[in-house]
Amino acid sequence: MNTTYFINSMWVLIASIFVFLMHAGFAMVEVGFTQSKNAVNIIMKNFVTVSIGVLCYFFLGYSIMYGADIGGVIGTDMVMLMKRPIEINGISFEAFFFFQAIFAATCATIVSGAMAERTKFTSYMVFCFVATIFIYPIIGHWIWGGGFLAEQFGFRDFAGGTAVHAVGGFCAFIGAYMVGPRTGKYRKGKATAIPGHNIPLGALGVLILWFGWFGFNPGSTLDITSDATVHAAITTLLSGAAATFSSLVFCLIKYKNPDVPLTLNGALAGLVGITAGANEISYIGAIIVGILSGIIMIISVEFVELKLKIDDPVGAISVHGVCGSFGTIAIGIFSINGGLLYGGGVRLLIIQILGVVICGVSAIILAFVTFSLIKLFMGLRVKEHTEVNGLDAIEHGISAYINL
């Protein structure tokens, strides 16, 4: 073991801690963008996501994702990390596992925001078990664990634009659809706004998430000495900034006011959009991806809410599912290593589109089966009086605020 091994292991450990802090960001965004009567419930869901996610990934998820490959489909032989190398990818195996375990929990927590304010706490817990034991690990194996998408097709997803964000977004889409909209969201077929109760808290959450993304993307190189690490940090910064600005301007043009929640989600859209190609998309490409992500997110939010009539209180479907997919496909256009605009032709673009479709359809099917079984045996939605009075008071017996 040389000095590089220890330096890079330390880097991955630090990056993992950055990513762990993102759970505070997710919690604050979801709490701020929803009603005060459900704040405790949302905080509890975010806490239990970390708990369940890490444990399930340790017991079985990691083995499915990174164990010895069978047929390019599933991994084996690392249940509870009983069989493990001393190092992997040039760093400490323990540091690598720590990094990946936090990623697993991140994928699962995306779903909680889309299903907020009307989903049973226990039912969400069951979904977390399935998501971190099987749904995320199996698709992650195809992309990162030696599976067929990366090894046979050449599909690229550097830090999880599809593996983490799009998969979480597609699961959120099915979950929000199956649990149904919040009471009062649609009246006579028209959507009614249900404002979040604490936008400053939501803004703090976005900034925490942005901070954590500098571990999420640059940390995925697993090598602090690599030029790709700094490149990923810069593209992450540029795309987030560009998306924030584009969503703000788009709101001014379309709605005649600088909508705050949409602008905040715009920043997240840009960060999600660049995640898959942060190491190989050019700086100008990162700005373009950010600009388009901010605009696409707003169009998607409107489409999901008004046309599909799916109630997503925090915009998770559009931010993570749609922008994660778009950013992954954008590699085929803006990658400096074979992208369409850099002399690579359309081959990479076709591969990226195909990979996103395969992962998206698989996530939708697995989520549909999971939520269908939960709905059949446990039920997904709380009773109407629980929703009206707030999940905090009924499910948890406590309010987040003393005066409520």
C-alpha positions in Angstrom: 0.0 0.0 0.0 1.5 3.3 -1.1 0.8 6.9 -0.2 -1.8 7.3 -3.0 -3.8 4.5 -1.5 -4.1 6.3 1.8 -4.7 9.7 0.3 -7.5 8.5 -2.0 -9.1 6.4 0.8 -9.2 9.5 2.9 -10.6 11.5 0.0 -13.4 9.0 -0.5 -14.2 9.0 3.3 -14.4 12.8 3.3 -16.6 12.8 0.1 -18.9 10.3 1.8 -19.4 12.6 4.7 -20.3 15.4 2.3 -22.9 13.0 0.7 -24.2 12.0 4.1 -24.9 15.7 4.9 -27.2 15.7 1.8 -29.8 13.8 3.9 -30.1 17.0 6.0 -30.7 18.9 2.8 -33.4 16.5 1.6 -35.1 16.7 4.9 -35.1 20.5 4.9 -36.3 20.8 1.3 -39.2 18.4 1.9 -40.2 20.0 5.2 -40.0 23.5 3.8 -42.0 22.6 0.7 -44.9 20.9 2.5 -47.4 21.8 5.2 -46.3 22.4 8.8 -48.7 19.7 10.1 -46.6 17.0 8.4 -43.1 18.2 9.3 -42.4 15.5 11.9 -43.6 12.8 9.6 -41.2 13.9 6.9 -38.2 14.2 9.2 -38.9 10.7 10.5 -39.1 9.3 7.0 -35.7 10.9 6.1 -34.2 9.4 9.3 -35.6 6.0 8.7 -34.4 6.0 5.1 -30.8 6.4 6.3 -31.2 3.7 8.9 -33.0 1.1 6.7 -31.0 2.0 3.6 -27.6 1.5 5.2 -28.5 -1.7 7.0 -30.2 -3.3 4.0 -27.3 -2.4 1.7 -24.9 -3.9 4.2 -26.8 -7.2 4.5 -27.7 -7.8 0.9 -27.7 -4.7 -1.4 -24.0 -4.4 -1.8 -23.6 -8.1 -2.7 -26.3 -7.7 -5.4 -24.6 -4.6 -6.7 -20.9 -5.3 -6.5 -20.6 -9.1 -5.9 -19.3 -11.6 -8.5 -21.4 -11.1 -11.6 -23.8 -13.7 -12.9 -24.8 -13.2 -16.6 -24.3 -9.5 -16.5 -27.5 -9.2 -14.4 -26.9 -9.6 -10.7 -24.0 -9.7 -8.2 -23.4 -12.4 -5.6 -21.0 -13.6 -2.9 -20.6 -10.5 -0.7 -23.6 -10.9 1.7 -22.9 -8.9 4.9 -19.4 -8.2 3.4 -18.2 -11.7 4.4 -16.1 -12.0 1.3 -14.2 -8.8 0.6 -10.9 -7.6 -0.8 -8.4 -5.5 1.1 -8.8 -2.8 -1.5 -11.0 -2.0 -4.5 -10.3 0.5 -7.3 -7.1 1.5 -5.6 -8.7 2.5 -2.3 -9.7 0.9 1.0 -12.6 -1.5 0.5 -14.2 -0.1 3.7 -14.0 3.4 2.4 -15.6 2.3 -0.9 -18.4 0.5 0.9 -19.1 3.5 3.1 -19.4 5.7 0.0 -21.7 3.3 -1.8 -23.9 2.7 1.3 -24.7 6.4 1.6 -25.5 6.6 -2.1 -28.1 3.8 -1.7 -29.9 5.7 1.1 -29.9 8.8 -1.2 -31.7 7.0 -3.9 -34.5 5.8 -1.6 -35.1 9.2 0.0 -36.1 10.8 -3.3 -39.4 8.8 -3.2 -40.4 10.2 0.2 -40.8 13.8 -1.2 -43.1 12.8 -4.0 -45.4 10.8 -1.7 -45.3 13.3 1.2 -48.3 14.2 3.3 -50.6 11.2 2.6 -48.5 8.0 2.7 -48.5 5.6 5.6 -45.2 5.7 7.5 -45.0 1.9 7.8 -45.7 1.4 4.1 -42.9 3.8 3.2 -40.6 1.9 5.5 -41.4 -1.3 3.6 -40.6 0.3 0.3 -37.2 1.5 1.6 -36.4 -2.1 2.4 -37.2 -3.3 -1.1 -35.5 -0.3 -2.8 -32.2 -0.6 -1.0 -32.1 -4.4 -0.9 -33.0 -4.9 -4.6 -34.3 -2.1 -6.8 -31.3 0.2 -6.6 -28.6 -2.5 -6.3 -29.8 -4.5 -9.3 -29.9 -1.6 -11.6 -26.7 -0.2 -10.1 -25.1 -3.6 -10.9 -25.9 -3.2 -14.6 -24.2 0.2 -14.6 -21.4 0.1 -12.0 -21.0 -3.5 -10.8 -19.9 -5.3 -13.9 -23.4 -5.7 -15.4 -24.4 -5.7 -19.1 -25.2 -2.0 -19.6 -21.6 -0.8 -18.9 -19.7 -3.9 -19.9 -21.5 -4.9 -23.1 -23.2 -1.7 -24.2 -20.7 0.9 -23.0 -23.3 2.9 -21.1 -21.9 5.7 -19.1 -23.2 7.1 -15.8 -20.3 8.6 -13.8 -21.9 9.6 -10.5 -25.5 8.3 -10.6 -27.6 10.6 -12.9 -29.5 7.4 -13.8 -28.4 4.9 -11.2 -29.4 7.1 -8.3 -31.5 10.0 -9.4 -33.5 8.7 -12.4 -34.2 5.4 -10.7 -35.4 7.3 -7.6 -37.4 9.6 -9.7 -39.1 6.8 -11.6 -40.0 5.0 -8.4 -41.3 8.3 -7.1 -43.5 8.6 -10.2 -45.1 5.3 -9.6 -45.5 5.9 -5.8 -47.1 9.3 -6.2 -49.5 7.9 -8.9 -50.5 4.9 -6.8 -51.0 6.8 -3.5 -53.1 9.5 -5.3 -53.1 13.3 -4.9 -53.5 15.0 -1.6 -57.0 15.9 -0.5 -58.0 19.2 -2.0 -55.2 19.2 -4.6 -57.6 18.8 -7.5 -61.0 20.5 -7.5 -63.3 20.0 -10.5 -60.3 18.7 -12.5 -58.2 21.8 -11.8 -55.0 21.8 -9.7 -55.0 23.9 -6.5 -51.7 25.1 -5.0 -50.9 23.8 -1.6 -48.0 26.1 -0.6 -45.0 24.9 1.5 -45.0 26.4 5.0 -41.3 27.4 5.3 -39.5 28.5 2.1 -36.4 29.7 3.9 -36.0 26.2 5.4 -36.3 24.8 1.9 -33.7 27.2 0.6 -31.3 26.1 3.3 -31.9 22.5 2.3 -31.1 23.3 -1.3 -27.8 25.0 -0.3 -26.9 22.0 1.9 -27.6 19.7 -1.0 -25.5 21.8 -3.3 -22.6 21.6 -0.8 -23.0 17.8 -0.6 -22.9 17.5 -4.3 -19.2 18.5 -4.2 -18.7 15.1 -2.5 -21.3 13.3 -4.6 -19.8 14.1 -8.0 -16.0 14.8 -7.5 -15.9 12.0 -4.9 -17.1 9.5 -7.6 -13.6 9.6 -9.2 -12.3 7.8 -6.1 -9.0 9.6 -6.8 -8.2 13.1 -5.5 -5.1 13.1 -7.7 -7.1 12.7 -10.9 -7.8 15.7 -13.2 -11.4 14.4 -13.5 -12.0 15.2 -9.8 -11.5 19.0 -10.2 -13.2 18.9 -13.6 -16.3 17.3 -11.9 -16.3 19.9 -9.2 -16.3 22.7 -11.8 -19.0 21.2 -14.0 -21.1 20.7 -10.9 -20.7 24.3 -9.9 -21.4 25.6 -13.4 -24.4 23.5 -14.1 -26.1 24.3 -10.8 -25.5 28.0 -11.3 -26.7 27.9 -14.9 -29.9 26.0 -14.0 -30.7 28.4 -11.1 -30.5 31.3 -13.5 -32.4 29.7 -16.3 -35.3 28.6 -14.1 -35.5 32.1 -12.7 -35.6 33.7 -16.1 -38.0 31.2 -17.5 -40.4 31.9 -14.5 -40.1 35.6 -15.2 -41.0 35.1 -18.8 -43.8 32.5 -18.3 -45.3 33.4 -15.0 -44.3 37.1 -14.8 -42.8 36.6 -11.3 -39.5 35.0 -10.0 -41.1 31.9 -8.5 -39.1 30.9 -5.5 -39.8 27.1 -5.2 -39.2 26.6 -8.9 -36.0 28.6 -8.8 -34.8 26.5 -5.8 -35.7 23.3 -7.7 -33.9 24.8 -10.7 -30.6 24.6 -8.8 -31.3 21.0 -7.9 -32.3 20.2 -11.5 -28.9 21.5 -12.8 -27.0 19.5 -10.2 -28.9 16.3 -11.0 -28.5 17.0 -14.8 -24.7 17.1 -14.6 -24.3 14.2 -12.3 -24.0 11.5 -14.9 -21.4 13.3 -17.0 -19.7 15.5 -14.5 -16.3 14.0 -15.3 -16.5 14.2 -19.1 -18.9 16.9 -20.2 -17.1 20.1 -21.2 -17.5 23.3 -19.2 -19.6 25.0 -21.9 -21.5 21.7 -22.1 -22.1 21.8 -18.4 -23.6 25.3 -18.6 -25.9 24.3 -21.5 -26.9 21.1 -19.6 -27.7 23.4 -16.6 -29.7 25.9 -18.6 -31.8 23.2 -20.3 -32.2 21.3 -17.0 -33.7 24.3 -15.3 -36.2 24.9 -18.1 -37.0 21.2 -18.6 -37.7 20.8 -14.9 -40.4 23.6 -14.9 -42.0 22.2 -18.1 -42.1 18.7 -16.5 -43.5 19.9 -13.2 -46.3 21.6 -15.0 -46.9 18.5 -17.2 -46.9 16.1 -14.3 -49.3 18.3 -12.2 -51.7 19.6 -14.8 -51.7 16.9 -17.5 -51.0 13.7 -15.7 -52.6 15.0 -12.5 -50.0 13.4 -10.3 -49.4 15.3 -7.1 -45.7 15.7 -6.3 -45.3 18.2 -3.5 -41.6 18.7 -3.9 -41.1 18.2 -7.6 -39.0 15.1 -7.1 -40.2 13.3 -10.3 -39.2 16.2 -12.5 -35.9 17.2 -10.7 -34.6 13.6 -10.3 -36.4 11.4 -12.8 -36.6 13.8 -15.8 -33.4 15.8 -15.3 -31.4 12.7 -14.3 -32.5 11.0 -17.5 -31.8 14.1 -19.6 -28.3 14.6 -18.1 -27.4 11.0 -18.8 -28.5 11.3 -22.4 -26.6 14.6 -22.7 -23.3 12.7 -22.3 -23.9 11.5 -25.8 -23.9 15.1 -27.0 -21.5 17.0 -24.8 -18.9 14.4 -23.7 -15.4 15.4 -24.7 -14.7 11.7 -25.0 -16.9 10.6 -27.9 -19.8 13.0 -27.7 -21.7 14.0 -30.8 -20.4 17.6 -30.7 -16.8 16.4 -30.2 -16.6 14.2 -33.3 -17.9 10.9 -31.8 -21.0 10.5 -34.0 -24.3 9.3 -32.8 -23.2 5.9 -31.3 -22.7 7.1 -27.8 -25.9 9.1 -27.9 -27.9 6.0 -28.9 -26.3 3.9 -26.2 -27.2 6.5 -23.6 -30.8 6.7 -24.7 -31.1 3.0 -24.7 -29.5 2.7 -21.3 -31.9 5.3 -19.8 -34.9 3.5 -21.3 -33.8 0.1 -19.9 -33.2 1.5 -16.4 -36.4 3.6 -16.5 -38.7 0.8 -17.6 -37.1 -1.6 -15.1 -37.4 0.9 -12.2 -41.1 1.5 -13.1 -41.9 -2.2 -13.2 -40.1 -3.0 -10.0 -41.7 0.0 -8.2 -45.1 -0.9 -9.5 -44.9 -4.5 -8.3 -43.6 -3.3 -4.9 -46.2 -0.6 -4.3 -49.0 -2.9 -5.6 -48.1 -5.5 -3.0 -47.8 -2.9 -0.2 -51.1 -1.5 -1.2 -52.7 -4.9 -1.2 -51.4 -6.1 2.1 -50.9 -2.9 4.1 -52.4 0.0 2.2 -50.5 3.0 1.0 -52.6 5.9 2.0 -53.5 7.2 5.5 -57.1 7.7 6.4 -58.7 11.0 5.3 -59.1 12.3 8.9 -55.4 11.6 9.4 -54.4 13.6 6.3 -56.7 16.5 7.2 -55.5 16.8 10.8 -51.9 16.1 9.9 -49.7 13.0 10.0 -47.7 14.4 12.8 -50.6 14.4 15.3 -52.1 11.1 14.3 -49.2 8.9 13.3 -46.5 10.4 15.7 -48.5 12.0 18.4 -46.4 15.2 18.4 -46.2 18.5 16.5 -43.1 20.1 15.1 -44.1 23.5 16.4 -45.3 24.2 19.9 -48.1 26.7 18.8 -49.8 24.1 16.5 
